[in-house]
Amino acid sequence: MNGDVLSVERTIAASPDEIFAVVADANRHHDIDGSQTVVGPRGPTQPLRLGSSFGMSMKLGVPYSTVNTVVELEPSRRIAWQTRAPGALGRLVGGRIWRYELEPVPGGTLVRESWDLSEDRQRLLLRLTPMPGQTRRNMERTLARLAELVEH
C-alpha cells in the first residue's frame, strides 16, 4: 500500500472502450467483483456520469448496502466512485474511492484498479487490519474476472 492508495495492474487483451463499458456499468459490477460481496445494483441504474449516484446491495456475512457517487470520469480512460453507507450513517462510515484507470498498450489495455482510503473515515483503522492484503487479492481476482469477460 502506497500511503492511502492500494493498486493492482493487469494488461488485458481488449480495447479501453470495451473494458470501460463493463466497469462503468453498475449492472456488471457483480460479474467482475473478485471479493464476491457485490450482490447487484440497488434501485435503477443509468449510464454512469460524473456526479451520478448508484446504490449497491452487498453481502459480507450479512446483507448491507452502499451508496456510490461517481467522483472522476474520463470516458474509456478513468472512472472512480466514492462509497458510503446510506443515509445519515454515510456521514460517519465510508468514503473510500474505487478507481479504474485504462491505458492503451501494445496487445491491449493496462488496467489499474485502486482502493483509495484518503477520504475514508476509517482509513487509519483499515490500514491496521488484514483488509489491505485481502483487498489486494480481491482486486487481482476482479481484474482476472474482467479479463475473462472482455478478452478476445
PyMOL commands that set and color helices and strands:
alter all, ss='L'
color gray80, all
select helices_A, chain A and resi 16-23+26-32+87-91+123-127+131-150
alter helices_A, ss='H'
color red, helices_A
select strands_A, chain A and resi 5-12+38-42+53-59+63-74+78-84+94-105+108-116
alter strands_A, ss='S'
color yellow, strands_A
deselect
rebuild
show_as cartoon
